[in-house]
Amino acid sequence: MFYDDIRLDDELNFVKKVGTLTEHEMHVHDALEISIVLKNNVKYHLCDRDYHGKPGDVYVFRPFEPHWNLAEESDKPVEWTMVLFAPSIARSIPEGHKLLTPFYAADKFSPLIPAHTTYAQAIQYASKLAIAEGEQQLPGWRAKQYLYFIDILVMIFRYYEAVQLDDPSNSKADQGIINVIQYMLSHFSEDIDINEMIVMSNLRKTLFFKKFKGTTSLSPNEFISRLRLQSAVYLLDHTAKSITDIAFECGFHSLSYFNKQFKQYRGISPRDQRNQLNIRREL
């Protein structure tokens, strides 16, 4: 597995892709990803399982989740729309962070939204309109893409809400963890008391930590730190704010601690992160 250092030029990107039957390493990235199959069959490989997609299927991938995809037949290249976006985009959408829940609770939800569902069909339709806007680039096209993107997020969220309601194995414990995740997504830059999160979940302490790790693959503190660092990466790449201001805006109370956590997460310092981007822009 290798780290695929995808730098988003914008918070939101719609891209049509074509892929062939070529084995390659899995990749991970900070961006959140929606994959909408357009033509021919595709195999999505995750760490723990494979998914075999057909035209009309929609796949939701959380950040930090290793995956790859390839065409299932060498003479039939797969075509798909890839939607990549920074989680920071949720700040400008009412209840936007709540809509990101399916991306961060992926162990609770399957990444697949089947083609036969009205949700996948609505997502497919909205993505086609968004791609058309990007190709034509008429006045206001970015705003139109943004509107279609919100439609897609809402459809994804509604699908997973419906799945929860129909799942007999879904419990109050599961819902308690989902509520905590939604709260953390909306308040990660603030001081979050884990004990208060335990109370919110209505679970005993030991079960809370077990359920949280099982749903997100991270501990609560790791989850909060990852959200903060993810936000910091975006601010470093897309704003002129000082590194100190970014550290505090993302919820870090110490610049030295921020630098340490960032280097562990990205392998480079925040300053090097920004310098690398400036070098790329100059090339």
N, C-alpha and C positions, 0 to 999 in steps of 0.2 A: 504493500500500500504506500502511496505517496501523497504528500499534501499538495493539492492543486490550488495555487495561490490566485484565485479569481478576484480581480479587482473590478468592481462595478463602476462604470462611468457615471451611472445614475442610480438612484434608489430602486428603480424599476426597469427591467429589461425583458422585452418579448423577442425571442429569436427562433426562427425556423431552422431545424437541424436535419441532417441526413447522415445515417450511420450504416456501416457494413458489418459483416461478420468478421471482426478482428478482436481477438483476445487482448486484453490490456489490464493494467493494474487498477484497483479500485482507487477512487479519489474522494477527498472530503473538501468542504469549503465552508466559509462563514455564511454565505448567502443561503436564504431559504429557497427551495426549488419546487416547482410544479412542472410535471412532465405530461404532455397531452399527446397521445399517440394519434397520428394522422393516417398513415399508410403502412401496410404490412405488419408482420408480427415482430415483437421485440422481447428480449430477455433482460430483465433487471436483476442484477445480482447484488444482494446485501450480505452482510457478514453471516447471518444466521439462516438465510433462505433465498430461494429464487422465485421470481414472479414472471409469468409469461403473459405479456400484454398484447392486446389486439386493438385495431383502430377504434377510437372512441373511448378507450380506457384513460383514466387520469391517475397519476401517481403523485403522492405528496412525500417529499423527503425533508427531514429535519436537518438543520445544520449539524456539522460534526459527524454525520452518519456516513461511513464508507459505502460506496456503491459504484456500479458501472452498468452500462446498458449496451447491447449489441443486437444486430439483426439476427433472427433465428434461421434465416436461409440466405446463403451467400449470393444468390441471384436476385434477391428481393430486398434492396436497401430499405431500412426503416426510416420513416419521416415522422418528425414530431415537433411540437412547439414546446420550447423550454422557457419557462418564466422564472427568472432569477430576481430576487429582491432582497433589500436590506431590511431587517426587522424594524429599523428606525422609522420606516415609512408608516408604521402603525400609529405613530404619534399624531398624525394629522387626520386620522379616521376616528369617528365616534366609536368608543368601545373597541378600538382597533387592536389593542393588545389581546383582548379576549378572543378575537378572530384568529390569533396565531396559535391558540392552544393545540390544534391537531398536529402542528409541526413540532411541538416540544413534548407532547405526550404520545409519541409514536409507538411506544411499546404497548400502549393501551389500545391504539387504533392500527388497523392495517393500512399500509400506504396506498392501497388500491381503492379507487372509486370506480366501480364497473360501468362499462359503456351503456348498459341497458337502463341505468337509473336516470331519472329526470335531472338529477344533480350533475352527472357527467355530461349529459347532453347540453345543459345550460352553460357549463364551463367551456365545452367545445365551441359553442356558438359565440360566446363572449371573446374567446381567445382569437377566433378567426377575424372578428371585427377589429380587435386590437392590432393584429398583424397587418390588416388592410390599412389602418390608420398610419402605422409606421411606414408602410411602403408608399403611400400617397403623400403623406406629410402636408396635408392641407392646413390652413390656419387653425390653431387650437388642437392639433392632433395629439399632443402629449396629454392634454386635459382629458380627451376622449379615451385614450389608453388607460388613464388613471381610473376613470369611471368604470370601464370594463373590468379592470383589475379588482376593484371593490366588489363588483358582482361575483367574480370568481371566488374571492375570499369568503364572501357570505354563503355561497353555495357549498363550499368545502365545509364550513362551520356547521351549516344546517344538516349536511349529510351525516357528519359525525355525531351531532346531537340526536338525529333519528336512529343511528346505530346504537347509541347508548340506551335509548328508550326501548328498543326492540331486543336488547341483549338480556336474557334472564340471569346471566351470571354477574351483571353489573350490580354493585352493592353500594351502600351508603359510604363505605370506606373508600371505594374508587371515586365516588363523586366528591368526597372530602378532599382527596388529593388533587383532583381536577380544579376544585375551587382555589386551593393553595397555589397551584401553578398559574392560574389566571391572575391571582393577586400579585404574585411575584413578577409576572410579565409586565404588569402595569406600574409596579412600584420598585423595580430593581435598583434604581438610583437613590432610593431612600434607605434609611436605617430599617432593616427588617429583623425583627426579633423572632428567632426560630421557635421559641416557646409559644409565642402568640400564634404562629402558624400551626403548631400542634393542636392548640385549642380550636382554631378555625376548622381543622380537619375532623374534629370529634373522635380522634383516635388516641390510643395510648402511645406513649413516646416510642417504644420499640417498634410497634406496628407501623407508626408513621414513617420512621426512617426506612423500614423495609419496603413499604408500599411506594414511597417517593423514589427510592433507588430503582425499584422494579419498573416504574413508569417512565422515568427520565434517563435511567442509566447513570445518574449523577446523584451525589448527596445534595441536600438543600443548599449548603454553603458553596459547593462546587457549581451548582446550577446558577446561583445568584452571581457568583464571580464570572462565570462564562457569559452571562447576559451583559454584565458591565464591560467586559473586555471586548465583546462583539460590538457594542455601541462605541467603545473607544476607537476601535479600528476604523469604523465609518467616519467618525469625527476627525481623526488624523488625516484621512484620505480626502475629505471633502470640505473641510473648513480650515480657516487660518487661525483658529483658536490656539492659545498656548497649550503646551502639554500639561502644565499645571492646572489650567482651567478645565481641560478635558478630564483629567483625573478626578477632580472634585465634582464635576458635573455628572460623571458616571457613577458616583457613589463611593469613591476611594477617599479616605481621610488622610492619607499620607502619600506624598509623591514617591518616596523611596519604595513603599510597598506596592504602589501601582507599577513602577518600573520593574520590580522583581516579578510580579504576577504576569505582566505583559510579556516579559522575556521568556518565562516558562511556557506561556501559551503560544507565542509566535516564533520563538527562537531568536528574536532580535529585539532591540530596545525600541520604545516608542519613537525616539528621535531617528533611529535607522529606518523604521517603517516609513516615516514621512520623507526622509531623504531619498529612499529607494523610489518612491512614487515621483518625486521631483525629477530624478534622473530619467525615469521612463518618459516623462512628459517632454523632456528636452531632446530626446532622441528622435 
